[in-house]
Amino acid sequence: MPPLHPLLPPSASASTFFVASPAEHAHAFHAHPSVAVASKVTLQSAGVGLLVSSVQNALEKHDRGAAGVLTRTGGTIGFFAAMGFAFSLTHSVVANVRETDDALNGAAGGCAAGFVAGLRAKSLPMAVGSCAAMATLIGTFEATGSQLTGTDRQALPRPEREERRLRFFKQPKEAAAAVEA
């Protein structure tokens, strides 16, 4: 069997590059509306940029007042909007081209956002390094299920949760022998 290229969609008989959750196995790909998603995320990112710009404006000493949010630190708003646009557009375009929803899409989007961050520093090495760092960070996050809290333990039956809890914590030797028996 020839080796799989990571940017091509997996064939039906091939094993997946990343370990997929059971929910992903039953998932059929649906095309992402790239421009609509990018527009929405750009506006949301600009809102976050406005918040950050407001905090920067409040913490700096100047005589511009509230207008300083746009005149002095307003570049932050555009920077956040550009990073959100680059990430979301790249993520959805790569997903549409590959016709899969997996961590490589997030890694490509993270690379694009990191590259924009490096360009703000006016340094190509910084752009390439930021691309690699963001791609690794977001790709790993999406490969592990896009959750910071792990699996939903409450969905497990109570006896199984109790068994996991007992295996997790250290126990005295006598109690450990009783649990194993």
C-alpha positions in Angstrom: 0.0 0.0 0.0 1.5 3.4 -1.0 2.1 5.9 1.8 -0.6 8.4 2.4 0.0 12.1 1.8 -1.2 14.1 4.8 -2.9 16.7 2.8 -5.1 14.3 0.7 -8.3 12.9 2.0 -7.9 9.4 3.5 -9.2 6.5 1.4 -11.8 4.2 2.8 -9.4 1.3 3.4 -6.6 3.4 4.9 -6.0 4.0 8.6 -6.4 7.6 9.8 -3.3 9.7 10.6 -4.9 11.0 13.8 -6.8 8.9 16.3 -10.4 10.0 15.8 -13.1 9.9 18.4 -16.1 7.6 17.9 -18.2 10.6 17.0 -15.9 11.5 14.1 -16.1 8.1 12.6 -19.8 8.6 11.9 -19.3 12.1 10.6 -19.9 12.9 7.0 -18.0 15.9 5.6 -20.1 19.0 4.9 -18.5 21.9 3.0 -17.7 25.0 5.0 -19.0 28.3 3.8 -15.5 29.9 3.9 -16.4 33.6 3.3 -19.3 33.5 5.7 -17.2 31.8 8.5 -14.3 34.2 7.8 -16.5 37.2 8.0 -18.1 36.1 11.3 -14.8 35.3 12.9 -13.2 38.5 11.7 -15.9 40.5 13.4 -15.6 38.5 16.6 -11.8 38.9 16.5 -12.2 42.6 15.9 -14.4 42.8 19.0 -11.7 41.1 21.1 -9.2 43.5 19.6 -11.4 46.4 20.6 -11.5 45.1 24.2 -7.7 44.7 24.2 -7.2 48.1 22.7 -9.5 49.6 25.4 -7.5 48.0 28.1 -4.2 49.2 26.5 -5.7 52.7 26.2 -6.8 52.7 29.9 -3.4 51.6 31.2 -1.3 54.1 29.2 -0.8 57.7 30.1 -1.8 60.2 27.4 -4.0 63.2 26.7 -6.3 61.7 24.0 -9.0 60.4 26.3 -11.4 57.7 25.0 -10.5 58.4 21.4 -7.1 56.9 22.1 -8.8 53.5 21.7 -8.9 54.1 17.9 -6.1 56.6 17.4 -3.3 55.3 19.7 -3.9 51.6 20.1 -6.4 51.0 17.2 -3.9 48.9 15.3 -4.6 46.2 17.8 -8.2 45.9 16.6 -7.0 45.4 13.0 -4.3 43.0 14.1 -6.8 40.8 15.9 -9.2 41.0 13.0 -6.5 40.0 10.5 -5.4 37.0 12.7 -9.0 35.8 13.0 -9.6 36.2 9.3 -6.4 34.4 8.3 -7.1 31.5 10.7 -10.8 31.0 9.8 -10.4 31.4 6.1 -7.4 29.1 5.9 -9.0 26.5 8.2 -12.2 26.3 6.1 -10.5 26.4 2.7 -8.1 23.6 3.6 -11.1 21.6 5.0 -13.0 22.1 1.8 -10.1 21.2 -0.5 -9.2 18.0 1.6 -12.9 17.2 2.2 -12.1 16.2 5.8 -12.5 17.7 9.2 -9.4 17.0 11.2 -6.4 18.5 13.0 -4.4 19.4 9.9 -7.0 22.0 9.0 -6.5 23.7 12.3 -2.8 23.4 12.0 -2.9 25.2 8.6 -5.2 27.9 10.0 -2.9 28.3 13.0 0.1 28.6 10.7 -1.7 31.4 8.8 -2.6 33.3 12.0 0.9 32.8 13.4 2.4 34.1 10.1 0.3 37.3 10.4 1.5 37.7 14.0 5.1 37.4 12.8 4.5 40.0 10.0 3.4 42.5 12.6 6.9 42.2 14.2 8.3 42.9 10.7 10.4 39.8 10.8 10.3 36.9 8.4 12.0 34.5 10.9 9.5 35.6 13.5 6.7 34.9 11.0 7.9 31.4 10.2 8.5 30.6 13.9 5.1 31.9 14.8 3.6 29.9 12.0 5.2 26.7 13.4 4.3 27.5 17.0 0.6 28.3 16.3 0.3 25.3 13.9 1.7 23.0 16.5 -0.5 24.4 19.3 -3.8 24.5 17.4 -3.1 21.2 15.5 -2.4 19.4 18.8 -5.4 20.9 20.5 -7.7 19.8 17.6 -6.0 16.3 17.4 -6.8 15.7 21.1 -10.5 16.4 20.7 -10.7 20.2 20.9 -11.4 20.1 24.7 -9.4 21.3 27.6 -11.3 19.1 30.1 -11.0 15.7 28.5 -13.8 13.3 27.9 -17.2 13.8 29.5 -16.9 11.6 32.5 -20.5 12.2 33.6 -21.7 10.3 30.6 -20.0 7.1 31.9 -22.0 4.8 34.2 -21.5 5.3 37.9 -19.7 2.0 38.5 -17.2 2.7 35.8 -16.6 6.3 37.1 -16.0 4.8 40.6 -13.6 2.3 39.2 -11.6 5.0 37.3 -11.5 7.1 40.5 -10.2 4.3 42.6 -7.5 3.5 39.9 -6.5 7.2 39.8 -5.7 7.7 43.5 -2.9 5.9 45.4 -4.3 3.5 47.9 -2.7 1.6 50.9 -1.4 -1.8 50.0 -4.2 -3.6 51.9 -6.9 -1.5 50.1 -5.2 -2.0 46.7 -5.3 -5.8 47.2 -9.0 -5.6 48.0 -9.7 -3.5 44.9 -7.8 -5.9 42.6 -9.6 -9.0 44.1 
